[in-house]
């Protein structure tokens, strides 16, 4: 698999969403800032960050990909951001494939009262992506893998390439998200997923298609945001693997009554 094509698919960079009222500081402090961010050691609806990261991928991969199909990662303007959203947590995703290599401005309405779960930058390695791109000592970033242990190392190797992560909310910097010691980097359980015939893996190189299922591991930097106040919020995120890939996305979020 071509590394640039693969990284463009895996590097789904997204921003933390939030706004902090009544605090003089000009930073939204990620470490211990429980007024806006759910700390990584806590759960939401009985699930950890690790488990929510698997649920995010299961949500994304189940949606048919490619215009006019409704997978939101196939667009760079926020189209279809509400598809298949349910429960107490709202998932956000940025553009994938070649769209992810260009600055994007996404619009999305998020219902009031929802937690928001967003990957800052993440990757998956899966059994669906075999035999092409098979993980090995000579191909340590797969993304195809056959057993859980290989999938874990494969996903970890991809995210280990990340050296720069940043985000702002309404022009206020977010701290505590930067590699390599961020507590917000988590790895998922070994999870099962299903894909339709026209699916997200068409962004692989070579492209993959065909309805089926697989097992996967996700690794990456995530934020779980507590329900936000009503109104507009601007989020800007940049994630970078030097010399390989940089994603630059601005999200214009409107929190509104359902």
Phi, psi and omega in degrees: 000133176299127186299316182299316180297319182294316181295324178298326178286316186283329186277074179272089187275135179218158185258155165293141179245135177169168172211140187246119181257149172076019179235132185284335183301146177265017174235143168270108188278117181289319184288112176075009183271079187277001175285336182237316188251136172284119180301148184302335181278354180261168181243160172233124182054037176079006182241144179277169172308316182302314181290323178294328178295323175294318180297323178299313180295321179298320176298309185296313187289337182282348186265130178305138188250147173099127181308137005269020183288158195269016177290119185296338179285354177272008182226156179244022181230008179091001179305136177066025182293346181263002186295129175059026176276135179201163177081190186281349185242132178257128179267141172241148176215147174265184181288153180238181179061214182294334179296330184288346181274000183240149174304138183230146172238115185248140177249137178205134173264126180246127180296144176299147177088358180268136161293154180235123181248122186225134170278130173287312171201136186209173181209157171228153168232137189216160177287337179298332186273017171265154000277345179296140176070030184295134176297135176198176178298331179269350178224070191287352178248017172050236016263010177278139180210153187251335182227160185304316183298319178293320180297323180294313181294320181301308181296320178298318181298323179295310184288335174298342178285342183287128179239350183217125175223129177213156179206148172229149175237119183050043177070010177259125182295146174260129179254164175086003182258353189283143172288161007262357190254015182298132176289352183269005171273122181225159176241139186282166162295169175283106190245154176265146177217162176233147179230147173281179181299310176270101191229173184305330185286359172296343178280354174291168175227107004287155181294147179244148176207173181110129179298142180177198180213169180195181175240146186210163169235136173249142174227144177163186182255124186229156173225133172254119185256133176293160180308134186265158174293159178299148174122183184274149177218136178250128183236130177235131183226143173227128174235139189218136165245107190306133177075358183238309189198137170226131176246135184229110185228134171248127178251125171259101186259135173241117176271122186222164177295140181302000000 
